[in-house]
């Protein structure tokens, strides 16, 4: 079974985060989970994300979008994509299917355990994907009654497919890395990423070697996963990687990843930079926001910082990166060919915020050449 692109839509930030966390944990490695809180936002993101399966809070299905109910509009626009809905009423299944849903699940009430719902959702994802063109998969017979449908169970249930024949590798072409001739000394590196960003950041951070200035990162990621991601990168990198907390002093050869659900900003303490991480209203529908970080870096570091925008849906980070460039900071955008989703880098490039576009695997070398 191939990796999946699942899009979750729920107007409850808490339930939305739970879905993203649990689906990310249970889906096959390499799958992508994107999310939105409102129909208009979901339609914009899905046009770029191109989901294999949609998971929708049925309460949003009757909201009007462009003079049509949201669920029928989704069913018409994505006629080949299974839509799994869920709601608090047992009686919602008939209405959901009339409006275009493939499945309806009973959502747990407040205080009820989530595990049965999540297991049911995973089983339904398996069935939906099987019906959508992938070889049928039967979950192990002992799943149920509180057992967890994990990534390992999913993998174990997959039919074995012969590997595709290898494709001849194209001749590599080394891109030109532009090192600004009159650039100021770089003492801070700021990076922003969203969909596909965890893989992109891994590819970059694990290739960097000291000495380097401190690196601050906003990756759109739910709470808890930011800590796990930081810990994993720390074991794979020659730099010290940690989840940022308020009061951290940015040290050379250290990487600080913004915690999920908290904006991260920079302030100056003498000759050093200090981090502040605190909850706040979403910017571009996300928290943490890349723009919030880039804005503060521009204000505090001026032309002594470097800004990098990586793969992701939407335009978060574009305006902040433009501000950094206008103040003299060198800026880099990931190119379209190497981006999982060429949304954020494209928005920044079209706005004039990107000084140079580079393939993902060339960015570590560019960071070292410019920062040193």
Secondary structure, DSSP 8 states (H G I E B T S, - for coil): ----EEEEE-S-HHHHHHHHHHHHHHS-TT-EEEEESSHHHHHHHHHHH--SEEEEEGGGTTSEETTEEHHHHHHHHTTTSEEEEEES-TTHHHHHHHHT-SEEEE---TTS-SHHHHHHHHHHHHHHHHHTTS------TT--TT----HHHHHHTS----------------------TT-----EEEEEE-TTHHHHHHHHHTT--SS--EEEEEE---TTHHHHHHHHHHHH-SSEEEE--TT-B--TTEEEE--TT-EEEEEEETTEEEEEEE----BTTBSS-HHHHHHHHHHHHGGGEEEEE-SBSS-TTHHHHHHHHHTT-EEEEE-TTT-SSBSHHHHHHHHT--SEEE-HHHHHHHHHHHH-
